[in-house]
Amino acid sequence: MTTLIVTEKPKVAERIANALGGAKKETRNRIGYYVAGDKNLIVAPAVGHIYGLKERKKGYGFSKYPVFEIEWAPSYSIAKSSSFTKSYLENLKFLAKKCDAFINACDYDIEGSVIGFNAIKHACNADPFSGNVKRMKFSTLTGKSIVDAYNNLVPVDKGMVDAGLTRHTLDWYWGINLSRALNSATRKARRFVTLSIGRVQGPTLNMLAKREKEIKAFVPEPYWVIEMIVDIKGDAISSYHEKDKFRDKKEVEEIRGRCGNTAVVKDIKKKKNIIKPPHPFDLTTLQLYTSGVISYPRTSSQQLPDEINFIEILEKLSMIEDYSRLYTILKNKIKEGKLKPNNGKKKDPAHPAIHPTGEKPDWLEIKATQYHKKIYDLVTKRFFATFGDNAVRESVTLKLDNNNEIFVANGVKTVENGWFELYGKYAKFDDIALPITNKGDILEVKSIEIHEKETSPPKRYTPASIIRLMEKNNLGTKATRSQIIDVLFERNYLTGKSIEVTCLGLDVVETLNKYCPEVLSVELTRKFEEEIEKIRSKKLDAEVVVKEGEETLIHISEEFKENEHSIGEALANSIDETIRLQSHLGKCLQCGGNLVLKSVSKHGKYGRFTSNFAGCDNYPKCRFTFSLPSGLLKREGADVCSECGSPIFTRIVRGKRPWKFCVNPECSTRKDK
């Protein structure tokens, strides 16, 4: 009997083959796979999702919604951008003909279960739930973990597979049908741009829009604070009036007038605060996992179970120069049997918290950047710190009496380093030293100053903080949250590092809130996520949730169709403004007219591509033009070049890092001149 092991990525196939031993690499159509003849084993990779959902019958365009007749099909047949998956799929089909048993060795989570399920069902033409299909379960790609997983195969987790298939189905239903409805409405208003909204996109954009409205509606109010600077043993120490903020300037001036040239130390309070070690990480980058130096990163766990053998990992890490000193700090705990991690509350049934495996990284082999090295260092030092002693910080509060006006000076310092020493530069705690003084001491007042300030608007979200908010509201998954934010940027709903919702994004939210509020409902999306989790734990049937999703979408679609014209007209102006902003490049360098972005689709050696150039809107009177980089160009909000003041654009090419550039061809910042 020959067994085919299907992995999620080529690098994982290589590591599994090497760990199991005796495997010889072979290639077919430039796709590598591994054969271990003595064990009747073949190890071959997928490359992420090689199958996706598509509509059974095409050709209806934007006018046909809702649509629920869908099927799984090769990803390359759905999107040109997935054409690279074809060779991997064909390779699995070819190899499966030689095999009569299969192992899903994709990542042990919902997405990995779906990837392996589809590969085995459709490419290998096997029943994924039959007795000849098993599952490998591992959280690290070390040789020992792989061999243990192979020797202890488990049945395919039907709950996990059903949960993944249901999520994909609901995401397709929402994304395709609601986006069709939105685009059908805008076309009724003769606006031909691509808009989208989805099951998670809508609620996420709604949360961002609420914050944007709060910021725009915010009116700053003035307030005043009083600072008294005193001399304590030669050091100038700041203290502030205990009332903190004053709304009446006259009141602060009266207080300053009452104050004298000395202040008395009325009270000294010292408090020791215990700071426990950090919990293990539950999120980081993926590249280091596939190289076997950290555990599986897409985990929600903050717990390190005993099974991962902490001591063995720490001993291996002690052989790496950068971490040998940290091991020495924990040595007594290990000898006394007191080594215990400070586990958090969050659990993941499939994987432990992120931790180093103890394998020494070969930075050349994995082509690591400085970023990868920093992430590895952070994960490793966090792992050490988790086992550390409590740190202790001491806060000191001085109450200073100046003619019955009380001022407060605060200081803080670390008195016991504890786990800080293990975490190194990542333990960022500033000390504010206060000289030693006694109750009743009389201090010289060096100055009393009044500072006028303004109340601040709510802070804008950053990509990191909105992802935390999405997690808190159970929107999306660990793997999809950042992708959803990217889509909102691509659709011109968002702009800027400190996220600003554009006029188009605000109008989409306002319009949908008026006509189809369910599309933006955090509660509805959270409800479906909770039901998907019940499917995973086998407490709810997938068919029930899918049927509920269809009924909800039928209701939403009816609301959309009743209001298509109104929705389109409501969005027309912001669409026009977005197009104008995205195409405006500044003043013409020749005649002073407006330069606008022009794009032309051309056919080249590798297929069709978009050629971009700048042209004057006074054409044909003014024929001034200059070329711009090809690909998708996006205006970066109101950002302008610091050198010449021209607009900043971002060039987006799939598979490459976004490149920001100034559109002015004469600008000194242009490296492509």
C-alpha positions in Angstrom: 0.0 0.0 0.0 1.4 3.4 -1.0 0.5 6.5 1.0 0.4 10.1 -0.2 1.1 12.7 2.4 -0.4 16.1 1.3 1.2 19.2 2.9 0.0 22.8 2.7 3.3 24.3 1.4 6.4 23.0 -0.5 8.7 23.9 2.4 6.7 21.8 4.8 6.8 18.8 2.4 10.6 19.0 2.4 10.8 19.1 6.2 8.4 16.1 6.6 10.2 14.1 4.0 13.6 14.8 5.6 12.3 14.0 9.1 10.8 10.6 8.0 14.1 9.7 6.3 15.1 8.0 3.2 13.1 10.3 0.9 14.4 11.1 -2.6 13.3 14.4 -4.3 11.8 14.1 -7.7 10.2 16.7 -9.9 7.3 16.8 -12.3 6.5 19.9 -14.4 9.0 21.7 -12.1 7.1 20.9 -9.0 9.0 19.0 -6.3 7.8 16.0 -4.4 9.5 13.3 -2.3 9.5 9.5 -2.6 10.5 7.1 0.2 10.4 3.7 -1.6 11.2 1.6 1.4 8.3 3.0 3.3 5.9 3.3 0.3 5.5 7.0 1.0 5.1 10.0 -1.3 5.1 13.5 0.2 3.7 16.2 -2.1 2.7 19.8 -1.5 -0.4 21.9 -2.2 0.3 25.6 -2.2 -2.4 27.0 0.1 -6.0 26.8 -1.3 -5.8 25.0 -4.6 -9.7 24.9 -4.7 -12.1 27.7 -4.2 -15.9 28.3 -4.5 -17.5 29.6 -7.6 -21.0 30.0 -9.1 -22.3 26.9 -11.0 -23.8 29.0 -13.7 -22.1 32.1 -14.9 -23.3 35.0 -17.0 -25.8 36.8 -14.9 -23.6 39.8 -14.0 -24.5 42.2 -11.2 -28.2 42.0 -11.7 -28.5 38.4 -10.4 -28.5 38.1 -6.7 -28.8 36.3 -4.3 -27.1 33.3 -5.7 -26.6 30.1 -3.7 -25.8 27.5 -6.4 -22.0 27.1 -5.9 -19.4 24.5 -6.2 -15.7 23.8 -5.4 -13.4 24.3 -8.4 -9.7 24.6 -9.1 -8.5 28.0 -7.9 -6.7 28.6 -11.2 -10.1 28.4 -13.0 -11.6 31.1 -10.8 -8.9 33.7 -10.7 -5.9 34.4 -13.0 -3.9 35.4 -10.0 -4.1 31.7 -8.9 -2.7 30.3 -12.1 0.4 29.2 -10.2 -1.6 26.6 -8.3 -2.4 24.6 -11.5 0.9 22.7 -11.5 0.6 21.7 -7.9 -3.0 20.4 -8.4 -2.0 18.5 -11.5 0.9 17.0 -9.6 -1.3 15.7 -6.8 -3.8 14.2 -9.4 -0.9 12.4 -11.0 0.6 11.0 -7.8 -2.8 10.1 -6.3 -3.3 7.5 -9.1 -0.3 5.5 -7.5 -1.7 5.7 -4.0 -4.4 3.9 -2.0 -4.0 5.8 1.3 -3.8 9.5 2.1 -2.6 11.7 5.0 -3.7 15.3 5.4 -0.5 17.0 6.8 -1.7 20.5 6.3 -1.7 23.0 9.2 -3.8 21.6 12.0 -6.5 24.3 12.1 -9.7 25.0 10.2 -8.1 26.4 7.1 -5.6 23.6 6.9 -8.3 21.1 7.3 -10.2 22.6 4.4 -7.1 22.7 2.2 -6.3 19.1 2.8 -10.0 18.0 2.5 -10.4 19.6 -0.9 -7.0 18.3 -2.2 -7.8 14.7 -1.1 -11.5 14.8 -2.2 -11.1 16.6 -5.6 -7.5 16.2 -6.7 -6.9 12.7 -5.3 -10.5 11.5 -5.9 -10.7 9.9 -2.4 -13.3 10.1 0.4 -11.6 12.3 3.0 -13.7 10.6 5.8 -12.9 7.0 4.8 -10.7 4.7 6.8 -7.8 5.1 4.4 -7.5 8.8 5.1 -5.7 10.0 8.2 -4.5 13.3 9.8 -1.1 14.3 11.0 -1.3 16.6 14.1 1.8 18.7 15.0 2.5 22.2 16.3 6.2 22.4 15.4 8.1 21.2 12.4 11.0 19.7 14.3 12.1 16.2 13.3 10.8 14.7 16.6 7.3 16.3 16.3 6.9 15.1 12.7 7.9 11.6 13.5 5.6 11.5 16.6 2.7 12.8 14.5 3.4 10.2 11.8 3.5 7.4 14.3 0.3 8.6 16.0 -2.0 9.4 13.1 -5.5 10.6 14.1 -8.8 10.4 12.2 -9.9 13.4 10.1 -11.7 15.9 12.4 -15.1 16.2 10.7 -16.2 19.1 12.9 -13.2 21.1 11.9 -13.7 20.4 8.2 -17.4 21.2 8.4 -16.7 24.5 10.2 -14.2 25.5 7.5 -16.5 24.6 4.7 -19.3 26.5 6.3 -17.2 29.6 6.8 -16.1 29.6 3.2 -19.7 29.2 2.1 -21.0 32.0 4.2 -18.1 34.3 3.2 -18.9 33.6 -0.5 -22.6 34.1 0.0 -22.0 37.5 1.7 -19.1 38.7 -0.3 -20.4 37.9 -3.8 -24.1 38.6 -3.3 -23.7 41.9 -1.3 -21.0 43.2 -3.6 -23.3 42.4 -6.6 -26.1 44.2 -4.9 -23.9 47.3 -4.2 -22.5 47.4 -7.7 -25.9 46.9 -9.3 -27.1 49.9 -7.3 -24.2 52.1 -8.4 -24.6 51.1 -12.0 -28.2 52.3 -11.8 -26.7 55.7 -11.0 -24.3 55.3 -14.0 -21.2 54.9 -11.8 -19.0 52.1 -13.1 -16.5 51.3 -10.3 -16.0 48.2 -8.3 -17.2 48.3 -4.7 -17.4 45.5 -2.3 -18.9 44.6 1.1 -18.8 41.4 3.0 -19.7 39.4 6.1 -16.8 40.9 8.0 -15.9 43.9 5.8 -19.3 45.6 6.6 -19.2 45.4 10.4 -15.5 46.3 10.5 -16.0 49.4 8.3 -19.0 50.3 10.4 -16.8 50.3 13.6 -14.2 52.5 11.9 -16.9 54.9 10.6 -18.3 55.4 14.1 -14.8 56.4 15.3 -14.4 58.7 12.3 -17.7 60.4 13.0 -16.6 60.9 16.6 -13.4 62.5 15.5 -15.0 64.8 13.0 -17.7 65.8 15.5 -15.2 66.5 18.2 -14.9 70.1 19.4 -11.7 70.7 21.5 -12.2 72.5 24.8 -9.5 74.5 26.5 -8.3 73.6 30.0 -5.4 74.6 32.3 -3.0 72.8 34.5 -0.8 74.3 37.2 2.8 73.0 37.5 4.9 73.7 40.6 8.7 73.0 40.2 10.4 72.5 43.6 14.0 71.9 44.5 14.7 68.6 46.2 18.4 68.1 47.1 19.5 70.1 44.0 17.1 68.3 41.6 14.2 70.3 39.9 11.1 68.1 40.5 7.8 68.8 38.7 4.5 68.5 40.6 0.9 69.3 39.5 -2.1 70.6 41.3 -4.2 67.7 42.7 -7.3 69.0 40.9 -5.5 68.3 37.6 -7.6 70.0 34.9 -9.2 73.5 35.4 -11.9 74.8 33.1 -11.6 78.4 34.4 -8.4 80.3 33.7 -9.3 82.9 36.4 -9.3 80.1 39.0 -5.8 78.9 38.2 -4.5 82.5 38.2 -6.0 83.0 41.7 -4.3 79.7 42.9 -1.0 80.8 41.6 -1.4 84.2 43.3 -2.0 82.4 46.7 1.1 80.2 46.4 4.3 81.2 48.2 8.0 80.5 47.7 8.1 77.3 49.8 6.1 74.1 50.0 6.0 71.5 52.8 6.1 67.7 52.2 2.7 66.9 53.6 2.6 63.2 52.9 4.7 60.4 51.3 3.1 57.2 50.0 5.0 54.3 48.7 3.4 51.3 47.0 5.0 48.2 45.6 3.4 46.8 42.5 4.0 43.2 41.5 4.2 42.7 37.7 3.8 39.1 36.7 5.7 37.6 33.8 4.0 38.0 30.4 1.8 35.2 28.9 3.2 33.3 25.9 2.5 34.8 22.5 -0.6 33.9 20.6 0.2 35.6 17.3 3.3 36.3 15.0 4.7 35.6 11.6 4.6 32.4 9.5 8.0 32.1 7.8 9.9 31.0 10.9 7.4 28.2 11.5 7.9 26.7 8.1 11.7 26.7 8.8 11.1 24.8 12.0 12.4 27.3 14.5 9.1 28.4 16.1 5.8 26.6 16.7 2.6 27.1 14.7 1.8 30.8 14.8 -2.0 30.9 14.0 -3.0 29.9 17.5 -5.2 31.7 19.9 -3.6 29.9 22.9 -1.7 31.7 25.6 -0.8 28.4 27.3 2.3 26.2 27.2 1.3 22.6 28.1 3.8 20.3 29.9 3.9 18.0 26.8 6.1 20.4 24.8 9.0 19.7 27.2 10.1 23.2 28.4 13.4 22.0 29.8 14.6 20.3 26.6 13.8 23.4 24.6 15.6 25.7 27.1 18.6 23.4 27.1 18.8 23.6 23.3 18.4 27.3 23.4 21.3 27.5 25.9 23.6 26.3 23.1 22.8 29.5 21.1 25.2 32.2 22.2 22.5 35.0 22.4 20.5 33.0 24.9 23.0 31.1 27.1 23.0 33.8 29.8 19.2 33.6 30.0 19.3 29.9 30.6 21.7 30.4 33.5 19.2 32.7 35.2 16.6 29.9 35.1 19.0 27.1 36.0 18.1 27.0 39.8 14.4 26.9 39.0 15.1 23.9 36.7 17.2 22.1 39.4 14.5 22.7 42.1 11.7 21.6 39.8 10.0 24.9 40.0 10.0 25.8 36.3 6.4 26.8 35.4 5.1 29.2 32.7 2.8 32.0 33.4 0.0 30.7 31.2 -2.8 33.0 30.1 -6.5 32.3 30.0 -6.9 31.8 26.2 -6.9 28.2 24.9 -6.7 26.7 21.5 -7.8 23.0 21.2 -5.3 22.4 18.3 -2.1 24.2 19.2 -0.1 25.6 22.2 1.0 29.2 22.5 3.8 30.3 20.1 7.3 29.2 21.3 10.7 28.5 19.9 11.4 24.9 19.2 15.0 25.0 20.3 16.3 24.3 16.8 19.2 26.6 15.9 18.1 28.9 13.1 20.1 28.7 9.9 19.5 32.2 8.8 21.2 31.7 5.4 19.1 28.6 4.5 15.8 30.4 5.3 17.0 33.6 3.6 16.0 35.5 6.8 15.8 39.3 6.8 16.5 41.4 9.9 12.8 41.5 10.5 12.7 37.7 10.8 15.6 37.7 13.2 14.0 40.3 15.4 10.7 38.3 15.5 12.6 35.2 16.4 14.5 37.1 19.2 11.2 38.5 20.5 9.5 35.0 20.5 12.5 33.4 22.2 12.9 36.1 24.9 9.2 36.1 25.6 9.4 32.3 26.1 12.2 32.7 28.6 10.4 35.6 30.3 7.3 33.5 30.8 9.2 31.3 33.3 10.7 34.3 35.1 10.0 35.6 38.7 7.7 38.4 39.3 9.1 41.9 38.8 8.5 44.6 41.4 8.0 48.3 40.7 7.7 50.9 43.5 5.7 54.0 43.0 6.2 57.0 45.2 3.6 59.8 45.6 4.6 63.1 47.3 1.9 65.5 48.4 3.3 69.1 48.7 1.4 71.8 50.6 1.8 75.4 49.3 -0.4 77.6 51.4 -3.2 74.9 51.5 -2.9 74.3 47.8 -1.9 70.6 47.3 0.4 69.6 44.5 1.4 66.0 43.7 4.7 64.6 42.4 4.9 61.0 41.2 7.9 58.8 40.8 8.4 55.1 40.0 11.3 52.7 39.8 12.1 49.0 39.5 13.2 47.4 42.7 13.3 43.8 41.6 14.1 43.0 38.0 12.5 39.5 37.9 11.4 38.6 34.4 12.6 42.0 33.0 16.1 40.6 32.9 15.0 37.7 30.7 12.9 39.9 28.4 15.7 42.4 27.9 15.0 45.4 25.6 11.4 44.3 25.2 10.6 45.1 28.8 10.1 48.8 28.4 9.5 50.5 31.8 10.7 54.0 32.4 11.9 55.1 35.8 11.1 58.5 37.2 13.4 59.1 40.1 12.4 61.2 43.1 15.2 62.2 45.6 14.7 60.9 49.1 12.8 63.3 51.3 10.9 63.2 54.6 7.5 64.3 55.7 7.7 67.9 57.0 10.6 68.9 54.8 10.4 72.5 53.5 11.2 72.8 49.8 12.1 75.8 47.8 9.6 76.6 45.0 11.6 77.4 41.8 8.6 78.4 39.7 4.8 78.0 39.3 3.6 77.8 35.7 0.2 77.7 34.1 -0.1 75.6 31.0 -3.0 76.0 28.6 -4.1 72.8 26.8 -7.0 71.4 24.8 -9.0 68.2 25.1 -8.0 65.6 22.5 -10.3 63.8 20.1 -10.6 60.0 20.2 -7.5 58.3 18.8 -7.6 56.9 15.3 -7.3 53.2 14.9 -4.0 51.8 13.6 -4.0 48.4 11.6 -2.9 46.7 14.9 -5.6 48.3 17.1 -8.4 47.6 14.6 -7.3 43.9 14.4 -7.5 43.8 18.2 -10.9 45.3 18.1 -12.0 42.8 15.5 -10.7 39.9 17.7 -12.6 41.4 20.7 -15.8 41.4 18.7 -15.2 38.0 17.1 -15.0 39.3 13.6 -13.0 37.3 11.1 -10.2 34.8 12.0 -6.6 35.0 12.9 -5.7 34.4 9.3 -8.2 36.8 7.6 -8.3 39.9 9.7 -5.4 41.7 8.2 -6.6 40.7 4.7 -10.0 42.3 5.4 -8.3 45.6 6.4 -6.2 45.4 3.1 -9.4 45.0 1.1 -11.0 48.1 2.8 -7.9 50.1 1.7 -8.0 48.7 -1.8 -11.6 49.8 -2.2 -10.7 53.3 -1.1 -12.8 53.1 2.0 -9.8 53.7 4.2 -6.6 55.7 3.9 -3.5 56.5 6.0 -1.4 54.7 8.6 -3.6 56.2 11.4 -6.7 54.9 9.7 -9.0 57.5 8.3 -12.3 56.6 6.7 -12.8 58.3 3.3 -15.9 60.1 2.2 -16.7 57.0 0.1 -16.3 54.7 3.2 -18.5 57.0 5.3 -21.2 57.2 2.6 -21.2 53.4 2.2 -21.8 53.0 5.9 -24.4 55.8 6.1 -26.3 54.4 3.1 -26.3 50.8 4.2 -27.3 51.8 7.8 -30.3 53.6 6.2 -31.5 50.9 3.8 -29.8 47.5 4.9 -28.5 47.8 8.5 -28.0 44.1 8.8 -25.1 44.2 6.4 -23.2 46.3 9.0 -24.3 44.3 12.1 -21.5 43.3 14.4 -24.0 41.2 16.4 -25.1 39.2 13.3 -21.5 38.4 12.2 -20.5 37.5 15.7 -23.6 35.2 15.9 -22.5 33.3 12.8 -18.9 33.0 14.1 -20.2 31.5 17.3 -22.3 29.0 15.3 -19.3 28.1 13.2 -17.4 27.3 16.5 -20.4 25.1 17.5 -20.0 23.2 14.2 -16.3 22.7 15.0 -17.1 21.3 18.4 -19.9 19.1 16.8 -22.7 20.8 18.7 -24.5 22.1 15.6 -25.1 20.8 12.1 -23.4 22.8 9.2 -26.6 22.5 7.1 -28.6 24.4 9.7 -26.2 27.4 9.7 -25.9 27.5 5.9 -29.7 27.5 5.6 -29.9 30.3 8.2 -27.3 32.3 6.2 -29.4 31.9 2.9 -32.6 33.0 4.6 -30.8 36.1 6.1 -29.4 37.0 2.7 -32.7 36.6 0.9 -34.2 39.2 3.4 -31.2 41.6 2.9 -31.4 41.2 -0.9 -35.1 42.1 -0.9 -34.3 45.3 1.0 -31.5 46.1 -1.5 -33.7 45.6 -4.6 -36.4 47.8 -3.2 -33.9 50.6 -2.7 -31.3 50.1 -5.5 -31.9 53.4 -7.2 -31.7 55.4 -3.9 -28.6 53.5 -2.8 -26.8 54.2 -6.1 -27.7 57.9 -6.0 -26.6 58.2 -2.4 -23.1 56.9 -3.3 -22.7 58.7 -6.6 -21.1 61.9 -5.3 -18.6 60.2 -3.1 -17.7 57.8 -6.0 -17.1 60.9 -8.2 -15.0 62.6 -5.5 -12.9 59.4 -5.0 -12.2 59.1 -8.7 -11.2 62.8 -8.8 -8.9 62.5 -5.8 -7.3 59.3 -7.1 -6.6 60.7 -10.5 -5.5 64.3 -9.5 -1.7 64.6 -9.7 -1.2 68.3 -9.2 -0.5 71.2 -11.5 0.9 70.8 -15.1 4.6 71.7 -15.2 4.1 73.2 -18.6 0.9 75.2 -18.7 -0.4 75.2 -15.0 -3.4 73.1 -15.8 -4.4 70.0 -13.9 -2.4 66.8 -14.3 -4.5 63.7 -14.2 -3.7 60.0 -14.1 -4.4 58.1 -17.3 -4.3 54.3 -17.6 -4.2 52.1 -20.7 -4.5 48.4 -20.9 -1.8 46.9 -23.1 -0.7 43.4 -24.2 2.9 42.4 -23.4 5.1 39.3 -23.3 3.5 38.0 -20.1 -0.1 39.0 -20.9 -2.1 42.1 -20.4 -0.9 44.9 -18.1 -1.8 48.4 -17.1 0.3 51.2 -18.5 0.1 54.5 -16.6 1.0 58.1 -17.6 0.3 61.6 -16.5 -1.5 64.0 -18.9 -2.7 67.6 -18.8 -6.5 68.1 -18.7 -5.9 71.0 -21.2 -5.2 68.4 -23.9 -5.1 68.9 -26.9 -4.0 72.5 -26.3 -1.3 71.2 -23.9 0.4 67.9 -24.8 2.6 67.6 -21.7 2.8 64.0 -20.5 5.2 61.8 -18.6 5.2 58.0 -17.9 4.4 56.5 -14.5 5.2 53.0 -13.1 2.9 50.3 -14.4 0.4 48.4 -12.2 -2.2 49.5 -9.8 -1.6 53.0 -8.5 -3.3 54.4 -5.4 -3.3 57.9 -4.1 -2.2 57.9 -0.4 -4.9 60.2 1.0 -3.7 63.8 1.3 0.0 62.8 1.6 2.3 65.0 -0.3 6.1 64.8 -1.0 8.2 66.5 1.6 10.6 67.6 -1.1 8.4 69.1 -3.8 4.8 69.0 -2.4 3.5 66.7 -5.2 1.0 63.9 -4.4 2.3 60.5 -3.1 1.1 57.4 -4.8 1.5 53.7 -4.0 2.3 51.1 -6.6 0.7 47.8 -5.9 1.9 44.7 -7.7 0.9 41.2 -6.5 3.8 39.4 -4.9 5.9 42.5 -4.3 6.0 45.1 -1.5 4.0 48.2 -2.1 6.2 51.1 -3.3 5.5 54.7 -2.4 6.7 57.4 -4.8 6.3 61.0 -5.7 4.6 61.5 -9.1 6.8 64.5 -10.0 9.3 63.2 -12.5 11.8 66.0 -11.6 11.7 65.3 -7.9 15.0 64.4 -6.2 13.2 61.5 -4.4 12.5 59.6 -7.6 14.8 56.7 -7.9 13.3 55.4 -11.1 14.4 58.6 -13.1 
